[in-house]
Amino acid sequence: MAKIAVNPEHAEDARISTPRSRELASGHGWTVYDVVCEAGPQNRPFEEQHSRPAVAIVISGSFQYRSSTGCEMMTPGSLLLGNAGDCFCCGHEHGTGDRCISFAFTSEFLDRVVEIAGPGRTRFHVPRIPPIRAAAPLVARASAFLAGDRCVPGEELSVQVAAQAAEIARAIDPRNARADASTLWRVTRVIRMIDNDRNAPQDLDGLARVARLSPYHFLRTFEGITGTTPHQYVLRARLRRAAIRLKTESAKILDIALDCGFGDISNFNRAFRTEFGMSPRRYRSTV
């Protein structure tokens, strides 16, 4: 996603907004980028091409990702998957801007990590890994790396991203639910509100009211678009924020828990342990 082929004619189109990328770390067969896009509904999507296999973890914002493997909504906590040579398009029809930490690999590096014999054998058959529990620790580590935490070296993190993305993607059913443009806009509005407004409703009925949909229709559509239920999405967003702060700040665990929307420390500890497999205190101290 960081290194792409762009049609020169598009670069002069005022409606085109190309993402900015900044290299964070690199090594033999891997490179990590901070990728920021400021495109919005006023900007025309354009075709790009993955020059190398890529896994981009969405940190903030949302966008539609279309590639040969399918079309999915990318939201914070999800992983964008790209194959070398595949053309793709990112659209921001329902919101402005996003930020990703993008991992670009050589085919040889990816094959070696995934342990598949033969060059170029590793290919993703789905465009996205949604924000599910299996990916939560990986997303938290990558998010902390982007925020400046270097306890995990870039090479180790790149290996983890490549291996776990390939493993999780293999188990994903490529079939997904479709939504009309109006419903997609409504759900995207709720997603961005959850990620940016700490006073956003936390319950199904409240979120459905914001989307102006019935609770049942909102629940079914939200899960089809994001790959997770509204309750799971809200909880993971809060836990992800807490995990990043545990790695990058010295604030008390209780203060972080309360600030991230948890009513008491016992509830936070239980939810955190379920999501990340360890207590917040141990997570903070691990490398």
N, C-alpha and C positions, 0 to 999 in steps of 0.2 A: 504494500500500500504506500510505502514511503517513496519508492523509486518507480515512477510510472512513465508510460509513453503517452504524450499528449499531442494531439493534432495541432501544428503550429497555427493553423487558421483560427482555432478556438482561442488561442492566447490573446488575440486582439479583440475578441468579442467582449464588450463591456458587461454583458449579462453573465459571463463566466467568472467564477471565483475559485481559484485553485488553492489547495491546502498548502500550508507552510510546514516544512519538516525540519527538525533539528536533531542531529545525531547525538545520542546519549552515550553510546558505547559500541565497540565493534571488536571482532576477532576473526579467527579463521573460520569462514563459512557462515557467520552471523553478524547482524547489525541491528541495533535498537534505536528507534527514532521516537521523538515526541512530535506528533502530527496534530496540527490545529487547523480546523476549517471554519471559515466564517460565512459560508454560503447560507442562503435562506430561500424562502419561496420566490423571491424576485430573481434568483439566479437560475440559469438554464443548466440542467445536468448535461454532462458530456462524457463520452466514452474514454476510458483509460485502460491500461493493460498492466497486469502484474508481470514484472520482469523476472521475479523470483518467487518461490513459495513464500507466503506471508501469513502471519497471525497477528491481528490487531485487536487489542483489548480496549473496548470503549470505556472511557473514564467519565465523560459528561456529554450531554446533548443526545440527539437521536437523528437517525437518517434512514432512508430506504437504500438497501444494498442489493443491486441486481447483477447477477453473473450467470455463467452457463450452468451453474449448479442450482440456481433458483433465485427467488426474490424474498428477502426477509427484512423486518424492521430491526435495526440495530439500536440497542438501548444500553445505558450504563451497566456494566457487569457482563455484557455479552462479548463473544469472541468472533470477529470477522475472519473467515478462512478464504485464502486465495491460492490458486494453483498457477505455476509459472506458465506464461503465455495466454492465460485466460483474460478476456476483455471483461470489464465491469463498469458499472455506473453507480454513483452515489447521488441520491436526490434528497433535498431538504424542503419538500413541498409543504410540510406541516410544522416547521420550526427552524430557528436559525442557529447554526453553529454546532460544533462537536469537537471533542478532543480525544485522541487515542494514543496509546503507547503501542507502537508497531514493531514487530519482529520480522525481519527479512532474512531468509536462509538461502544458501545454495542447495540445489537438489541433492548433492552428495552429502551435505551435512544432515539434511532432514532424513534421508534414507538411512544414514548411519545411526542416528539417534533412535529412529523408529525400528531399526533392525530389519530392514527389508533388503534383500539382495537385488543387485542390478540398479543401474542409474535411472533416476527419474521415476521410480516405481510408486513413490508415495504421493497420492492425490486425495484431496478432500472431496467427498461426494455430496456434502451439504455446504451451504454458504455461511452458516452461523452455528455457534454453540450458544444457546440462550443462557441467561443468568441463573443457572441451576446450582444446587449445593455441591455437586462434584467439582465444579470449576471455581467455587468461592475462594478457597485458599490461594489458588494460583492468581486470581484476579487481585486479591488483597496484596500479595507479594509484589506483583507488577505495579500496582498503584502506589505502593510505598516506595518502590524503586524510582518511579517518576517524580515522587515528592522529595527525593533526595536521600532516601535510605539506601546505603550501599553495603549493608550487612551481608546480603547475598550478591556475589559478583555477577556481572553481566553474562558471563559465559554459562554459569550454573543456571541462572534464570532462563536463558535462551534454551538450554537443553530441557528444562522443566516445561517450558511453554510448548516446545515442539512435540515432546513425547506425550504430554497429557492432552494436548489439543487433538492429536491424532487418535489417541485411545478413546477419548470421550466422543469424538465425532463418529467413530465407527459404530457406536451404539445408538445413534440418533436416527429416527425415522424421518426421511426427507419429506414426507407428506405434511402439509400444514393447512391451517384455515385461512380463508381469504375474507377480506372485508372491503366494503365499498368505500369510496373516497371520503364521504362524509363521516362514516363511523371511524375510519382510520385517523382522521383529523381529531375527532373527539377523544379517542384513546391516547393519541400522541400528546395532546394537551394535558391529560391527566398524568402521563408518564413524566413529562417535564416539570409539572407541578410537584410531584412526589420528590423529585431529585433536587429541586431548587427552593421549595417553600416548606420550612419546618412546621408551619401551622396548617399544612394540608390535611384534609381528613385522612384518617387511618382505617376506617371501616368500609366495608363493601358498599353499604347504602350511601354513605357520604361521597365516595368516589364516583359511584354511578350517577348521583345527582349532578356532580360537576360535569360529567360526560353527557348528561341529559339522555341517559339510556336506562332501561329497566335493569334492576340488579342482575337478573338472570342473563339478559343479553350482554350486559357489560362484562360479567364474569366469563362467559363463553368466548366473547370476542377478545378480551384482554389476554386470556390464556393462549388463544390461537395466534395472536400477534407477537406476544413477548416470549411464549414458551413457558410461562409460569403464572400462577394465580396472583391476583392483586395483593393478598395477604403475604404471600411468599416474597413478592417483589419489594413491598414496603419493608418487611423485616430484613431482607438481604441488603437493601440500600442503607439501612441504619447500621447493621452489623459491619458492612464494608467501610462506612465512614469511621466507625469506632476502631476497626482494625488498623486503618491507615494512621489514625491519631495515636494509637498505642505505640506504633513504630517510629513516629516522627515527632512526638511531643512528650514532655515530662509531666504532664498534668496527671492528677490522681485518677485512678481507674473509676472511682465512683463519680467524679465530675464528668468524665468522658461519657459514662453510661447515661447519666441524667441528661446531658447536653445532646445526646444522640436519640433521645426520645424514650428511654426505658424508665419505667416508673420506680423500680427498685433494683438494687444490685444483685439480688438472688435471681431475679428474672433475666437480667442481662447475662450473668454468669452461665445460667442454664442454656440460654439461646446461643451464646457464643461457643460454648463447648460442643453443642449439637452441630453447629455450622463448621467449626474449624478443628474439632477433635481435641481441643485442649482449652485450659482456662485462659482468661485474658492475661493473668499475671505471667503464666508460662509462655504464652504467645509473645508477650513483650520482651521476654528475656532470651528467646531462641534466636539463633542466627539465621 
